[in-house]
Amino acid sequence: ISIISVGDCRAYVNGDIITDDDSKAWNVLSRRGFDNKRIATLCCSHPYRHILTDSIKPGRDSKNTIKTVNKKLKHMDKVIICTDGVWKTHHNEICLNKTSINYVCKEPYTDNCLSIELYYGEQ
């Protein structure tokens, strides 16, 4: 699978985060030497998580640096792609592979909320 990423949407495969956020929080934490899994967890409550360092929003002062992540999938791998409205609340459940789109979409949200769940191969 190829994931094209900019901003603070995330992609996970079987609970492992495969993208980086374009946020001030991610930048600050990555300079401290944490691995991506730890950074992703800490970003959920970091005060700078909503300060984007890049996005595709017109008129925003951004670099529009689109990153591509390629990941070879195995049969029945679970892929979740979601916005910050989902990951800031459900990151731990996603990492433990204990959530599904049906559960996530029933929650009340105060932020943008979009999540896609797919499985590679036949179910």
Accessible surface in RSA format (square Angstrom, percent):
REM  Atomic radii and reference values for relative SASA: ProtOr
REM  Chains: A
REM  Algorithm: Lee & Richards
REM  Probe-radius: 1.40
REM  Slices: 20
REM RES _ NUM      All-atoms   Total-Side   Main-Chain    Non-polar    All polar
REM                ABS   REL    ABS   REL    ABS   REL    ABS   REL    ABS   REL
RES ILE A   1    66.44  37.8  27.73  20.7  38.72  93.3  42.20  30.4  24.24  65.8
RES SER A   2    73.11  61.8  47.70  63.7  25.41  58.5  24.58  52.3  48.53  68.0
RES ILE A   3    15.78   9.0  13.97  10.4   1.80   4.3  15.78  11.4   0.00   0.0
RES ILE A   4   121.27  69.0  93.49  69.7  27.78  66.9  93.49  67.3  27.78  75.4
RES SER A   5     9.04   7.6   4.01   5.4   5.02  11.6   8.46  18.0   0.58   0.8
RES VAL A   6    25.76  16.9  10.69   9.7  15.07  36.3  10.73   9.3  15.02  40.7
RES GLY A   7     4.88   6.0   0.00   N/A   4.88   6.0   4.88  13.4   0.00   0.0
RES ASP A   8    19.57  13.7  18.41  18.3   1.16   2.7   0.07   0.2  19.49  19.4
RES CYS A   9    54.51  41.2  52.85  58.9   1.66   3.9  17.16  43.5  37.34  40.3
RES ARG A  10     2.02   0.8   0.00   0.0   2.02   4.8   2.02   2.8   0.00   0.0
RES ALA A  11     0.50   0.5   0.50   0.8   0.00   0.0   0.50   0.7   0.00   0.0
RES TYR A  12     1.00   0.5   0.96   0.5   0.04   0.1   0.96   0.7   0.04   0.1
RES VAL A  13     4.43   2.9   2.94   2.7   1.49   3.6   2.94   2.6   1.49   4.0
RES ASN A  14    56.59  39.0  41.96  40.5  14.63  35.2  19.48  46.9  37.11  35.9
RES GLY A  15     3.54   4.4   0.00   N/A   3.54   4.4   0.26   0.7   3.28   7.3
RES ASP A  16    80.78  56.6  78.88  78.5   1.89   4.5  20.71  48.7  60.06  59.9
RES ILE A  17    19.95  11.4   3.36   2.5  16.59  40.0   3.36   2.4  16.59  45.0
RES ILE A  18    29.24  16.6  11.24   8.4  18.01  43.4  19.33  13.9   9.92  26.9
RES THR A  19     2.76   2.0   1.23   1.2   1.53   3.7   2.49   3.3   0.28   0.4
RES ASP A  20    52.41  36.7  50.40  50.2   2.01   4.7   7.37  17.3  45.04  44.9
RES ASP A  21     4.14   2.9   0.58   0.6   3.56   8.4   0.00   0.0   4.14   4.1
RES ASP A  22    18.67  13.1  17.69  17.6   0.98   2.3   0.98   2.3  17.69  17.6
RES SER A  23     1.22   1.0   1.22   1.6   0.00   0.0   0.69   1.5   0.53   0.7
RES LYS A  24    83.10  40.5  83.10  51.0   0.00   0.0  40.05  36.0  43.05  45.9
RES ALA A  25     0.00   0.0   0.00   0.0   0.00   0.0   0.00   0.0   0.00   0.0
RES TRP A  26    10.78   4.3  10.78   5.2   0.00   0.0   6.56   3.5   4.23   6.9
RES ASN A  27    54.36  37.5  53.38  51.6   0.98   2.4   8.39  20.2  45.96  44.4
RES VAL A  28    36.90  24.3  35.62  32.2   1.29   3.1  35.80  31.1   1.11   3.0
RES LEU A  29     5.80   3.2   5.80   4.1   0.00   0.0   5.80   4.1   0.00   0.0
RES SER A  30    49.37  41.7  33.33  44.5  16.05  37.0  20.71  44.1  28.67  40.2
RES ARG A  31   181.00  76.0 142.24  72.5  38.76  92.3  75.89 103.7 105.11  63.7
RES ARG A  32   165.58  69.5 130.19  66.4  35.39  84.3  40.91  55.9 124.67  75.6
RES GLY A  33    67.16  82.8   0.00   N/A  67.16  82.8  36.08  99.0  31.08  69.6
RES PHE A  34    66.47  33.3  52.03  32.2  14.44  37.6  56.14  34.0  10.33  29.6
RES ASP A  35    96.41  67.5  81.84  81.5  14.57  34.4  46.60 109.7  49.81  49.7
RES ASN A  36    65.69  45.3  61.67  59.6   4.03   9.7  14.04  33.8  51.65  49.9
RES LYS A  37   113.23  55.2 110.83  68.0   2.40   5.7  66.49  59.8  46.74  49.8
RES ARG A  38   117.42  49.3 114.09  58.2   3.34   7.9  37.12  50.7  80.31  48.7
RES ILE A  39     1.57   0.9   1.57   1.2   0.00   0.0   1.57   1.1   0.00   0.0
RES ALA A  40     0.00   0.0   0.00   0.0   0.00   0.0   0.00   0.0   0.00   0.0
RES THR A  41    46.40  33.0  42.13  42.7   4.26  10.2  32.43  43.6  13.97  21.1
RES LEU A  42    47.96  26.7  43.82  31.4   4.14  10.4  45.31  31.8   2.64   7.1
RES CYS A  43     0.25   0.2   0.25   0.3   0.00   0.0   0.25   0.6   0.00   0.0
RES CYS A  44    23.76  18.0  16.99  18.9   6.78  15.9  14.69  37.2   9.07   9.8
RES SER A  45    90.96  76.9  70.98  94.7  19.98  46.0  45.24  96.3  45.73  64.1
RES HIS A  46    30.79  16.8  26.88  18.7   3.90  10.0  18.19  18.7  12.60  14.7
RES PRO A  47   111.51  81.3  80.24  73.1  31.27 113.7  89.93  74.3  21.58 134.1
RES TYR A  48    82.39  38.5  82.39  46.9   0.00   0.0  38.46  28.9  43.93  54.2
RES ARG A  49    53.48  22.5  52.22  26.6   1.26   3.0   1.64   2.2  51.84  31.4
RES HIS A  50    93.08  50.9  72.38  50.3  20.70  53.0  57.18  58.9  35.89  41.8
RES ILE A  51    83.95  47.8  80.18  59.7   3.77   9.1  83.95  60.5   0.00   0.0
RES LEU A  52    48.63  27.1  22.97  16.4  25.66  64.5  22.97  16.1  25.66  69.1
RES THR A  53    40.85  29.1  25.01  25.4  15.85  37.8  29.33  39.4  11.52  17.4
RES ASP A  54     1.84   1.3   1.03   1.0   0.81   1.9   1.17   2.8   0.68   0.7
RES SER A  55     7.82   6.6   7.32   9.8   0.50   1.1   7.82  16.7   0.00   0.0
RES ILE A  56   119.87  68.2 101.77  75.8  18.10  43.6 102.91  74.1  16.96  46.0
RES LYS A  57   124.08  60.5 115.03  70.6   9.05  21.6  70.11  63.1  53.97  57.5
RES PRO A  58   123.44  90.0  98.33  89.6  25.12  91.3 109.86  90.7  13.58  84.4
RES GLY A  59    90.25 111.3   0.00   N/A  90.25 111.3  45.09 123.7  45.16 101.1
RES ARG A  60   103.99  43.7  82.63  42.1  21.36  50.9  29.44  40.2  74.54  45.2
RES ASP A  61   150.49 105.4 118.12 117.6  32.37  76.6  45.39 106.8 105.10 104.8
RES SER A  62    27.82  23.5   1.67   2.2  26.15  60.2   3.95   8.4  23.87  33.4
RES LYS A  63   141.66  69.1 111.77  68.6  29.89  71.2  82.31  74.1  59.35  63.2
RES ASN A  64    85.79  59.2  70.19  67.8  15.60  37.6  21.20  51.0  64.59  62.4
RES THR A  65    71.23  50.7  65.58  66.5   5.64  13.4  59.80  80.3  11.42  17.3
RES ILE A  66    95.97  54.6  68.63  51.1  27.34  65.9  68.63  49.4  27.34  74.2
RES LYS A  67    59.94  29.2  55.14  33.8   4.79  11.4  59.04  53.1   0.90   1.0
RES THR A  68    81.03  57.6  50.41  51.1  30.61  73.0  30.71  41.3  50.32  76.1
RES VAL A  69    38.93  25.6  35.52  32.2   3.40   8.2  38.89  33.8   0.03   0.1
RES ASN A  70   110.39  76.1  82.29  79.5  28.10  67.7  32.43  78.0  77.96  75.4
RES LYS A  71    82.45  40.2  76.71  47.1   5.74  13.7  27.63  24.9  54.82  58.4
RES LYS A  72   188.59  92.0 164.45 100.9  24.14  57.5 117.73 106.0  70.86  75.5
RES LEU A  73    19.87  11.1   5.82   4.2  14.05  35.3   5.82   4.1  14.05  37.8
RES LYS A  74   144.81  70.6 139.66  85.7   5.15  12.3 102.55  92.3  42.27  45.0
RES HIS A  75   123.68  67.6 102.33  71.1  21.35  54.6  72.63  74.9  51.06  59.4
RES MET A  76    67.67  35.0  53.26  35.2  14.41  34.3  53.23  45.3  14.44  19.1
RES ASP A  77     8.39   5.9   7.98   7.9   0.41   1.0   0.41   1.0   7.98   8.0
RES LYS A  78    20.06   9.8  19.09  11.7   0.97   2.3   9.25   8.3  10.80  11.5
RES VAL A  79     0.05   0.0   0.02   0.0   0.03   0.1   0.02   0.0   0.03   0.1
RES ILE A  80     9.11   5.2   8.97   6.7   0.14   0.3   8.97   6.5   0.14   0.4
RES ILE A  81    47.99  27.3  47.08  35.1   0.91   2.2  47.08  33.9   0.91   2.5
RES CYS A  82     2.56   1.9   0.00   0.0   2.56   6.0   2.56   6.5   0.00   0.0
RES THR A  83    13.62   9.7  13.62  13.8   0.00   0.0  13.62  18.3   0.00   0.0
RES ASP A  84     8.58   6.0   8.58   8.5   0.00   0.0   1.71   4.0   6.87   6.8
RES GLY A  85     0.00   0.0   0.00   N/A   0.00   0.0   0.00   0.0   0.00   0.0
RES VAL A  86     0.28   0.2   0.28   0.3   0.00   0.0   0.28   0.2   0.00   0.0
RES TRP A  87     1.42   0.6   1.42   0.7   0.00   0.0   1.42   0.8   0.00   0.0
RES LYS A  88    51.91  25.3  33.65  20.6  18.26  43.5  20.07  18.1  31.84  33.9
RES THR A  89    73.10  52.0  49.82  50.5  23.28  55.5  41.37  55.6  31.73  48.0
RES HIS A  90     1.82   1.0   1.82   1.3   0.00   0.0   1.82   1.9   0.00   0.0
RES HIS A  91     3.68   2.0   2.52   1.8   1.16   3.0   2.24   2.3   1.44   1.7
RES ASN A  92    91.87  63.4  89.15  86.2   2.72   6.5  22.71  54.7  69.16  66.8
RES GLU A  93    57.05  32.8  57.00  43.1   0.05   0.1  25.19  48.7  31.86  26.0
RES ILE A  94     2.02   1.1   1.31   1.0   0.71   1.7   1.46   1.0   0.56   1.5
RES CYS A  95    23.80  18.0   9.22  10.3  14.58  34.3   7.69  19.5  16.11  17.4
RES LEU A  96   116.97  65.1  99.18  71.0  17.78  44.7 103.35  72.6  13.62  36.6
RES ASN A  97    69.62  48.0  48.25  46.6  21.37  51.4  16.58  39.9  53.03  51.3
RES LYS A  98   153.73  75.0 122.87  75.4  30.86  73.5  80.01  72.0  73.72  78.5
RES THR A  99     9.16   6.5   0.81   0.8   8.35  19.9   6.23   8.4   2.92   4.4
RES SER A 100    38.23  32.3  36.78  49.1   1.45   3.3  26.48  56.4  11.76  16.5
RES ILE A 101    47.09  26.8  44.94  33.5   2.16   5.2  46.08  33.2   1.01   2.7
RES ASN A 102   105.19  72.5  99.28  95.9   5.91  14.2  25.70  61.9  79.49  76.8
RES TYR A 103   108.47  50.6 102.88  58.5   5.59  14.6  78.35  58.9  30.13  37.1
RES VAL A 104     3.24   2.1   3.24   2.9   0.00   0.0   3.24   2.8   0.00   0.0
RES CYS A 105    81.53  61.7  53.47  59.6  28.05  65.9  27.76  70.3  53.77  58.0
RES LYS A 106   170.07  83.0 137.39  84.3  32.68  77.8  91.70  82.5  78.37  83.5
RES GLU A 107    56.65  32.5  46.40  35.1  10.25  24.4   2.10   4.1  54.55  44.5
RES PRO A 108   127.50  92.9  99.19  90.4  28.31 102.9 110.44  91.2  17.06 106.0
RES TYR A 109    55.27  25.8  18.49  10.5  36.78  95.7  21.02  15.8  34.24  42.2
RES THR A 110   144.11 102.5  99.48 100.9  44.63 106.4  89.49 120.2  54.62  82.6
RES ASP A 111    44.05  30.9  27.77  27.6  16.28  38.5  13.85  32.6  30.20  30.1
RES ASN A 112    87.81  60.6  71.93  69.5  15.89  38.3  43.98 105.8  43.83  42.4
RES CYS A 113    50.92  38.5  19.58  21.8  31.34  73.6  10.29  26.1  40.63  43.8
RES LEU A 114   109.91  61.2 107.67  77.0   2.24   5.6 109.88  77.2   0.02   0.1
RES SER A 115    15.63  13.2   2.96   3.9  12.67  29.2   0.31   0.7  15.32  21.5
RES ILE A 116    81.89  46.6  79.08  58.9   2.80   6.8  81.83  58.9   0.06   0.1
RES GLU A 117    39.44  22.6  12.97   9.8  26.47  63.0   2.53   4.9  36.91  30.1
RES LEU A 118    64.08  35.7  60.16  43.0   3.92   9.9  64.08  45.0   0.00   0.0
RES TYR A 119    76.33  35.6  55.19  31.4  21.15  55.0  34.58  26.0  41.76  51.5
RES TYR A 120   109.91  51.3 107.24  61.0   2.67   7.0  62.58  47.0  47.34  58.4
RES GLY A 121    45.32  55.9   0.00   N/A  45.32  55.9  23.24  63.8  22.08  49.4
RES GLU A 122   147.74  84.8 137.57 104.1  10.17  24.2  56.42 109.1  91.32  74.6
RES GLN A 123   169.95  95.0  97.82  71.5  72.12 171.7  56.50 120.3 113.45  86.0
END  Absolute sums over single chains surface
CHAIN  1 A     7345.2       5764.5       1580.7       3955.0       3390.2
END  Absolute sums over all chains
TOTAL          7345.2       5764.5       1580.7       3955.0       3390.2
